[in-house]
Every structure is written in C-alpha cells, then in structure tokens.
C-alpha cells in the first residue's frame, strides 16, 4: 500500500496525473522503472533499518533484566553465558531456540512455571507481576540469543 501511495505521489509530481487518472504506462518506461525502483529502495531501507534496532533494544533490555539481581534475577538459579556468579538450581539457559522452538513455551515458563511443574521453585514472574508482559518478551528475546 505504501509503495502504491509513494508511486502515485511521484507520478503526480512528475506528470501532474494521479494514480486514478492514468496507468504507469503513461509515464515513459525508463522513468517509470527508475521511480518504482527508487520507491521500493526507500521503503525497504526504512523497514530494514527500524527492525534490527528495535530487536537489539529488546535483547539489551532482556539481558539487563536477566542479569539484574533485583528484578529478573535469572542468575540466582541459572547459568547464563556472560553472567557473573550463576546459580545451579535451575538448568543452564543455553541453546534456547533449539530447546524451545515455540517462543510461547518459553514465555509460559517465565510467566508461571507452576502450571507446567507444580513443584518448581521458580517464581511466577507474570502471575505475581514481577515482570510486565513487555519485560518477559524482552527476556525471551535475550534468551533466544543464548
């Protein structure tokens, strides 16, 4: 949709003809191809530059939470690569994508592991409002890098 709007804007500014008034074939073919390529490059560039930054921010936030002894506190029980003084009560948090191909499984464990394992000592981070939904998603994003 954005591509069509951008193309229509470029066409109108170049020819004075709106998208509804004439097809792209009314623009000389070399200009049409160049304009379409430019529009596509602009849209793809904008989308590509925004996504990795947002993903990296989420991973960074998740790392902070997982290593924060006062908030997520994952290191108290788990060994996580890059963390200092890890615990050994819970399993090491490594190879997480392979262990939990479905993100929802890992998120459910963080939210409330007692549903899956009533005998767990892991705090129910979501049920007890220790972490927000966004914070739990950030932790999952981070753990998927491990």
Z-matrix of the N, CA and C atoms (Angstrom, degrees):
N
C 1 1.448
C 2 1.529 1 110.06
N 3 1.333 2 116.48 1 -47.52
C 4 1.462 3 119.73 2 -179.99
C 5 1.530 4 110.37 3 -61.35
N 6 1.342 5 115.88 4 -37.51
C 7 1.462 6 119.74 5 178.51
C 8 1.526 7 110.23 6 -60.92
N 9 1.334 8 115.53 7 -43.15
C 10 1.470 9 119.32 8 -179.40
C 11 1.526 10 110.66 9 -64.28
N 12 1.334 11 116.63 10 -41.88
C 13 1.461 12 119.59 11 -179.81
C 14 1.530 13 111.39 12 -65.71
N 15 1.331 14 116.02 13 -42.76
C 16 1.455 15 119.61 14 178.80
C 17 1.523 16 110.77 15 -64.43
N 18 1.313 17 116.29 16 -42.72
C 19 1.455 18 120.47 17 178.31
C 20 1.531 19 110.29 18 -61.88
N 21 1.339 20 116.20 19 -43.53
C 22 1.463 21 119.85 20 179.25
C 23 1.525 22 110.58 21 -61.99
N 24 1.323 23 116.77 22 -42.24
C 25 1.464 24 120.17 23 179.33
C 26 1.531 25 110.71 24 -62.37
N 27 1.321 26 116.37 25 -46.92
C 28 1.468 27 120.47 26 -179.28
C 29 1.527 28 109.66 27 -62.53
N 30 1.327 29 116.62 28 -43.65
C 31 1.474 30 120.12 29 -179.32
C 32 1.526 31 111.02 30 -62.08
N 33 1.332 32 115.67 31 -44.19
C 34 1.472 33 118.83 32 -177.93
C 35 1.524 34 109.94 33 -64.97
N 36 1.337 35 116.83 34 -40.65
C 37 1.461 36 118.52 35 -178.98
C 38 1.529 37 111.53 36 -69.57
N 39 1.328 38 117.91 37 -29.75
C 40 1.466 39 121.12 38 -179.17
C 41 1.525 40 112.71 39 -84.33
N 42 1.354 41 116.23 40 -34.40
C 43 1.462 42 118.35 41 -171.93
C 44 1.518 43 113.88 42 -120.86
N 45 1.349 44 117.44 43 -13.85
C 46 1.453 45 120.50 44 -175.04
C 47 1.513 46 112.12 45 77.21
N 48 1.328 47 118.46 46 8.18
C 49 1.466 48 123.03 47 -178.56
C 50 1.522 49 108.44 48 -109.60
N 51 1.338 50 117.41 49 131.58
C 52 1.465 51 120.64 50 179.36
C 53 1.526 52 110.35 51 -82.30
N 54 1.326 53 115.49 52 169.81
C 55 1.462 54 121.74 53 -179.24
C 56 1.525 55 111.36 54 -59.50
N 57 1.333 56 117.15 55 -37.72
C 58 1.451 57 120.07 56 -178.26
C 59 1.526 58 112.31 57 -74.77
N 60 1.324 59 118.20 58 -23.55
C 61 1.457 60 121.43 59 -173.39
C 62 1.527 61 114.19 60 -80.61
N 63 1.335 62 117.28 61 -33.14
C 64 1.459 63 118.88 62 -176.47
C 65 1.526 64 109.66 63 -155.89
N 66 1.308 65 116.42 64 146.65
C 67 1.469 66 119.21 65 178.27
C 68 1.526 67 111.17 66 -74.55
N 69 1.333 68 114.94 67 168.66
C 70 1.463 69 120.65 68 179.02
C 71 1.521 70 112.68 69 -59.55
N 72 1.317 71 116.61 70 -21.44
C 73 1.472 72 119.53 71 -178.43
C 74 1.518 73 111.98 72 -66.82
N 75 1.355 74 117.64 73 -15.76
C 76 1.462 75 120.06 74 178.21
C 77 1.524 76 112.46 75 -76.23
N 78 1.316 77 116.66 76 -15.88
C 79 1.462 78 120.40 77 177.31
C 80 1.516 79 106.31 78 -89.39
N 81 1.313 80 118.29 79 138.29
C 82 1.469 81 118.85 80 177.31
C 83 1.530 82 109.57 81 -49.43
N 84 1.339 83 116.99 82 137.04
C 85 1.458 84 121.70 83 -170.62
C 86 1.520 85 113.85 84 -57.82
N 87 1.313 86 119.08 85 -38.34
C 88 1.467 87 119.56 86 -179.19
C 89 1.529 88 110.54 87 -65.91
N 90 1.337 89 117.40 88 -39.94
C 91 1.465 90 120.47 89 177.39
C 92 1.522 91 110.29 90 -66.94
N 93 1.318 92 116.33 91 -41.54
C 94 1.457 93 121.27 92 -178.78
C 95 1.526 94 111.10 93 -60.10
N 96 1.306 95 116.68 94 -46.28
C 97 1.462 96 121.19 95 -179.56
C 98 1.521 97 110.62 96 -64.74
N 99 1.309 98 117.04 97 -44.09
C 100 1.467 99 121.08 98 179.27
C 101 1.525 100 110.33 99 -63.01
N 102 1.318 101 117.96 100 -44.45
C 103 1.457 102 121.89 101 -179.66
C 104 1.528 103 111.17 102 -64.18
N 105 1.312 104 116.84 103 -42.31
C 106 1.462 105 120.07 104 178.56
C 107 1.520 106 110.91 105 -64.91
N 108 1.307 107 117.05 106 -43.08
C 109 1.467 108 120.80 107 179.01
C 110 1.524 109 110.97 108 -63.62
N 111 1.319 110 116.72 109 -41.78
C 112 1.460 111 120.88 110 178.50
C 113 1.519 112 111.07 111 -63.22
N 114 1.315 113 116.64 112 -45.30
C 115 1.468 114 120.78 113 179.17
C 116 1.524 115 110.81 114 -61.49
N 117 1.309 116 117.20 115 -44.87
C 118 1.467 117 121.02 116 179.73
C 119 1.519 118 110.84 117 -63.50
N 120 1.319 119 117.25 118 -43.15
C 121 1.467 120 120.77 119 -179.90
C 122 1.526 121 111.39 120 -63.22
N 123 1.319 122 116.54 121 -41.23
C 124 1.466 123 120.26 122 178.70
C 125 1.516 124 111.29 123 -63.70
N 126 1.311 125 116.81 124 -45.25
C 127 1.459 126 120.33 125 -179.08
C 128 1.522 127 111.92 126 -67.16
N 129 1.312 128 117.24 127 -44.04
C 130 1.463 129 120.16 128 179.44
C 131 1.522 130 111.56 129 -66.15
N 132 1.309 131 117.31 130 -39.16
C 133 1.462 132 121.44 131 178.43
C 134 1.507 133 112.09 132 -63.55
N 135 1.319 134 116.99 133 -42.14
C 136 1.459 135 120.77 134 179.39
C 137 1.522 136 110.82 135 -65.93
N 138 1.316 137 116.90 136 -43.33
C 139 1.468 138 120.25 137 -179.79
C 140 1.519 139 111.23 138 -67.27
N 141 1.315 140 117.97 139 -41.47
C 142 1.462 141 121.36 140 -177.93
C 143 1.515 142 112.30 141 -68.07
N 144 1.320 143 117.86 142 -36.61
C 145 1.462 144 119.37 143 -177.41
C 146 1.514 145 112.05 144 -74.95
N 147 1.316 146 119.77 145 -28.51
C 148 1.458 147 122.31 146 -178.38
C 149 1.522 148 111.32 147 -78.54
N 150 1.299 149 119.50 148 -40.20
C 151 1.448 150 122.94 149 -173.63
C 152 1.526 151 113.80 150 -65.17
N 153 1.325 152 121.21 151 -51.32
C 154 1.455 153 119.64 152 -179.76
C 155 1.530 154 113.12 153 -61.37
N 156 1.324 155 117.53 154 -35.65
C 157 1.461 156 120.13 155 179.89
C 158 1.522 157 110.51 156 -65.11
N 159 1.327 158 116.87 157 -43.29
C 160 1.464 159 120.50 158 178.99
C 161 1.522 160 110.52 159 -65.47
N 162 1.328 161 117.07 160 -42.44
C 163 1.461 162 120.65 161 179.34
C 164 1.519 163 110.88 162 -63.87
N 165 1.321 164 117.39 163 -43.06
C 166 1.468 165 120.68 164 179.49
C 167 1.523 166 110.80 165 -64.36
N 168 1.319 167 116.91 166 -38.74
C 169 1.460 168 120.86 167 178.32
C 170 1.527 169 110.61 168 -61.41
N 171 1.330 170 116.69 169 -42.84
C 172 1.455 171 121.53 170 178.90
C 173 1.528 172 110.77 171 -64.24
N 174 1.317 173 116.92 172 -41.87
C 175 1.471 174 121.42 173 178.18
C 176 1.522 175 109.91 174 -63.25
N 177 1.329 176 117.37 175 -44.37
C 178 1.468 177 121.31 176 179.22
C 179 1.528 178 111.19 177 -62.30
N 180 1.327 179 116.28 178 -42.92
C 181 1.469 180 120.17 179 178.28
C 182 1.526 181 110.27 180 -63.68
N 183 1.329 182 116.81 181 -42.10
C 184 1.461 183 121.23 182 178.80
C 185 1.518 184 112.17 183 -62.22
N 186 1.329 185 116.23 184 -39.79
C 187 1.470 186 120.75 185 177.54
C 188 1.523 187 110.44 186 -62.74
N 189 1.336 188 115.61 187 -45.59
C 190 1.463 189 119.70 188 178.86
C 191 1.525 190 111.02 189 -58.13
N 192 1.312 191 116.45 190 -44.99
C 193 1.460 192 120.85 191 -178.74
C 194 1.532 193 111.80 192 -66.22
N 195 1.324 194 115.98 193 -44.49
C 196 1.471 195 120.05 194 -178.44
C 197 1.519 196 111.96 195 -63.54
N 198 1.337 197 116.77 196 -34.53
C 199 1.463 198 120.78 197 -177.84
C 200 1.527 199 113.30 198 -93.65
N 201 1.329 200 117.62 199 -8.06
C 202 1.461 201 122.18 200 -178.62
C 203 1.531 202 109.35 201 -76.39
N 204 1.319 203 116.76 202 115.16
C 205 1.473 204 121.49 203 -177.34
C 206 1.528 205 112.71 204 -68.54
N 207 1.315 206 117.82 205 -13.85
C 208 1.449 207 120.35 206 -179.48
C 209 1.518 208 114.26 207 -103.43
N 210 1.315 209 118.95 208 -7.91
C 211 1.475 210 120.49 209 -174.98
C 212 1.532 211 110.55 210 -123.90
N 213 1.326 212 117.43 211 -84.61
C 214 1.461 213 120.20 212 -179.28
C 215 1.520 214 111.29 213 -72.96
N 216 1.323 215 114.88 214 -47.29
C 217 1.458 216 122.43 215 172.61
C 218 1.531 217 114.50 216 58.62
N 219 1.326 218 117.85 217 31.67
C 220 1.465 219 121.45 218 -178.87
C 221 1.528 220 112.10 219 -60.67
N 222 1.343 221 116.42 220 -32.41
C 223 1.465 222 120.53 221 -176.59
C 224 1.529 223 113.56 222 -66.73
N 225 1.308 224 117.45 223 -17.24
C 226 1.461 225 118.93 224 178.64
C 227 1.524 226 110.32 225 -61.29
N 228 1.324 227 117.01 226 -36.41
C 229 1.464 228 120.86 227 -176.32
C 230 1.527 229 114.82 228 -114.16
N 231 1.333 230 116.78 229 -21.19
C 232 1.462 231 120.43 230 -171.94
C 233 1.531 232 112.27 231 -119.48
N 234 1.322 233 114.72 232 148.24
C 235 1.459 234 122.03 233 170.35
C 236 1.525 235 107.19 234 -88.67
N 237 1.334 236 115.96 235 121.90
C 238 1.461 237 121.80 236 178.30
C 239 1.517 238 107.54 237 -128.31
N 240 1.312 239 116.72 238 127.69
C 241 1.464 240 120.99 239 179.27
C 242 1.526 241 109.89 240 -52.95
N 243 1.319 242 115.08 241 127.73
C 244 1.460 243 120.78 242 179.45
C 245 1.514 244 113.44 243 97.35
N 246 1.334 245 117.18 244 -9.92
C 247 1.461 246 120.76 245 -178.49
C 248 1.524 247 111.53 246 -93.92
N 249 1.334 248 115.69 247 151.59
C 250 1.466 249 121.52 248 179.54
C 251 1.522 250 110.65 249 -99.18
N 252 1.323 251 116.63 250 141.96
C 253 1.468 252 124.73 251 175.84
C 254 1.530 253 112.69 252 51.74
N 255 1.338 254 117.34 253 58.21
C 256 1.458 255 119.92 254 -178.93
C 257 1.530 256 112.00 255 -73.17
N 258 1.325 257 114.54 256 158.41
C 259 1.457 258 120.60 257 174.64
C 260 1.512 259 110.78 258 -91.52
N 261 1.325 260 115.62 259 176.60
C 262 1.469 261 119.77 260 179.61
C 263 1.531 262 111.71 261 -133.94
N 264 1.320 263 117.17 262 19.34
C 265 1.462 264 121.07 263 177.84
C 266 1.527 265 110.29 264 -73.38
N 267 1.329 266 115.79 265 -43.06
C 268 1.464 267 121.14 266 178.60
C 269 1.514 268 110.55 267 -99.81
N 270 1.319 269 116.55 268 170.45
C 271 1.465 270 119.87 269 179.97
C 272 1.523 271 111.45 270 -69.40
N 273 1.331 272 117.18 271 154.39
C 274 1.468 273 119.46 272 174.98
C 275 1.534 274 109.59 273 -60.80
N 276 1.308 275 115.97 274 140.89
C 277 1.462 276 120.45 275 179.62
C 278 1.521 277 108.27 276 -96.62
N 279 1.311 278 114.25 277 80.40
C 280 1.459 279 121.89 278 179.23
C 281 1.519 280 108.55 279 -137.44
N 282 1.345 281 115.41 280 158.39
C 283 1.464 282 121.57 281 178.65
C 284 1.529 283 111.16 282 54.46
N 285 1.321 284 115.74 283 41.15
C 286 1.462 285 121.44 284 -170.51
C 287 1.536 286 113.58 285 -68.88
N 288 1.322 287 118.38 286 -36.34
C 289 1.470 288 119.53 287 178.71
C 290 1.520 289 111.11 288 -62.38
N 291 1.325 290 116.97 289 -39.52
C 292 1.458 291 120.56 290 -179.99
C 293 1.531 292 110.88 291 -71.93
N 294 1.314 293 116.48 292 -36.95
C 295 1.462 294 120.51 293 -178.92
C 296 1.522 295 112.24 294 -74.46
N 297 1.323 296 116.58 295 -32.51
C 298 1.467 297 122.12 296 -178.13
C 299 1.527 298 108.87 297 -132.03
N 300 1.313 299 115.67 298 78.21
C 301 1.464 300 120.23 299 -178.87
C 302 1.532 301 110.80 300 -61.38
N 303 1.317 302 116.18 301 -31.66
C 304 1.466 303 121.06 302 176.96
C 305 1.526 304 108.22 303 -96.10
N 306 1.312 305 115.90 304 113.81
C 307 1.476 306 121.77 305 -179.57
C 308 1.524 307 112.09 306 -54.27
N 309 1.322 308 116.37 307 -32.75
C 310 1.461 309 120.34 308 -177.43
C 311 1.525 310 111.69 309 -62.00
N 312 1.319 311 117.53 310 -33.22
C 313 1.467 312 120.88 311 178.04
C 314 1.524 313 110.59 312 -63.20
N 315 1.316 314 116.29 313 -48.45
C 316 1.455 315 120.76 314 -179.80
C 317 1.526 316 110.63 315 -65.38
N 318 1.311 317 117.30 316 -42.40
C 319 1.464 318 121.15 317 178.64
C 320 1.530 319 110.54 318 -61.94
N 321 1.330 320 117.80 319 -39.11
C 322 1.467 321 121.62 320 179.29
C 323 1.528 322 111.31 321 -64.43
N 324 1.318 323 116.88 322 -36.82
C 325 1.468 324 120.84 323 178.24
C 326 1.528 325 109.79 324 -64.84
N 327 1.322 326 115.80 325 -44.12
C 328 1.462 327 119.68 326 179.60
C 329 1.531 328 109.57 327 -66.99
N 330 1.306 329 117.35 328 -40.18
C 331 1.458 330 121.48 329 -178.30
C 332 1.531 331 110.86 330 -62.95
N 333 1.343 332 116.90 331 -50.71
C 334 1.470 333 120.55 332 -178.86
C 335 1.520 334 110.32 333 -165.20
N 336 1.305 335 116.32 334 89.55
C 337 1.469 336 121.98 335 -179.03
C 338 1.527 337 111.76 336 -66.66
N 339 1.332 338 118.67 337 -18.34
C 340 1.472 339 120.25 338 -179.20
C 341 1.522 340 112.15 339 -65.50
N 342 1.323 341 118.30 340 -21.87
C 343 1.473 342 120.67 341 176.65
C 344 1.520 343 111.16 342 -67.34
N 345 1.319 344 115.90 343 -35.12
C 346 1.466 345 121.28 344 -179.21
C 347 1.523 346 110.74 345 -90.52
N 348 1.314 347 115.96 346 -36.90
C 349 1.462 348 121.71 347 -176.83
C 350 1.537 349 109.21 348 -137.88
N 351 1.324 350 117.85 349 93.10
C 352 1.462 351 120.97 350 -176.92
C 353 1.536 352 113.99 351 -59.74
N 354 1.319 353 118.04 352 -20.28
C 355 1.461 354 121.51 353 -178.24
C 356 1.531 355 113.87 354 -90.35
N 357 1.305 356 118.20 355 1.79
C 358 1.463 357 121.79 356 -176.07
C 359 1.522 358 111.88 357 -64.87
N 360 1.329 359 114.98 358 153.14
C 361 1.466 360 120.06 359 172.27
C 362 1.528 361 110.44 360 -102.15
N 363 1.326 362 116.53 361 1.03
C 364 1.456 363 120.61 362 179.97
C 365 1.530 364 109.89 363 -71.03
N 366 1.324 365 116.72 364 129.00
C 367 1.466 366 119.09 365 179.18
C 368 1.528 367 111.13 366 -65.07
N 369 1.324 368 117.24 367 143.52
C 370 1.473 369 120.44 368 174.83
C 371 1.530 370 109.53 369 -80.48
N 372 1.327 371 115.84 370 89.47
C 373 1.462 372 122.39 371 -171.68
C 374 1.523 373 113.09 372 -59.89
N 375 1.317 374 118.42 373 -33.94
C 376 1.461 375 120.98 374 179.62
C 377 1.518 376 111.73 375 -85.27
N 378 1.310 377 116.23 376 -50.36
C 379 1.464 378 120.40 377 -177.72
C 380 1.523 379 111.70 378 -58.44
N 381 1.324 380 117.09 379 -38.48
C 382 1.466 381 121.31 380 -179.21
C 383 1.522 382 113.11 381 -91.38
N 384 1.328 383 116.57 382 8.49
C 385 1.469 384 122.65 383 177.37
C 386 1.532 385 113.13 384 56.85
N 387 1.329 386 115.70 385 34.18
C 388 1.464 387 120.82 386 174.93
C 389 1.522 388 109.09 387 -74.39
N 390 1.328 389 115.78 388 -41.12
C 391 1.467 390 122.52 389 176.58
C 392 1.525 391 108.86 390 -123.48
N 393 1.325 392 115.97 391 146.77
C 394 1.463 393 120.95 392 174.37
C 395 1.531 394 108.99 393 -77.19
N 396 1.314 395 116.72 394 168.79
C 397 1.469 396 120.61 395 175.96
C 398 1.524 397 110.55 396 -58.09
N 399 1.338 398 117.14 397 -42.53
C 400 1.466 399 121.00 398 179.72
C 401 1.525 400 110.51 399 -63.41
N 402 1.330 401 117.22 400 -42.64
C 403 1.465 402 120.41 401 179.84
C 404 1.525 403 110.95 402 -64.17
N 405 1.328 404 117.08 403 -40.05
C 406 1.468 405 119.46 404 177.64
C 407 1.524 406 110.64 405 -64.97
N 408 1.332 407 117.69 406 -39.66
C 409 1.471 408 120.53 407 176.16
C 410 1.520 409 111.01 408 -63.06
N 411 1.327 410 116.80 409 -39.32
C 412 1.469 411 120.52 410 177.50
C 413 1.523 412 110.90 411 -62.84
N 414 1.331 413 117.14 412 -42.14
C 415 1.469 414 120.76 413 178.61
C 416 1.531 415 110.10 414 -62.97
N 417 1.321 416 116.94 415 -42.36
C 418 1.467 417 120.44 416 177.84
C 419 1.529 418 109.68 417 -61.76
N 420 1.342 419 117.65 418 -44.76
C 421 1.463 420 120.69 419 177.62
C 422 1.519 421 110.62 420 -56.97
N 423 1.323 422 116.69 421 -44.46
C 424 1.465 423 120.54 422 179.21
C 425 1.530 424 110.76 423 -64.49
N 426 1.325 425 117.08 424 -48.50
C 427 1.469 426 119.87 425 -177.20
C 428 1.523 427 111.45 426 -62.25
N 429 1.324 428 117.98 427 -28.84
C 430 1.459 429 120.57 428 177.44
C 431 1.529 430 111.86 429 -68.83
N 432 1.315 431 118.18 430 -11.97
C 433 1.470 432 120.41 431 175.41
C 434 1.526 433 110.19 432 -89.82
N 435 1.273 434 118.24 433 -5.88
C 436 1.479 435 123.20 434 -177.06
C 437 1.501 436 110.08 435 -98.26
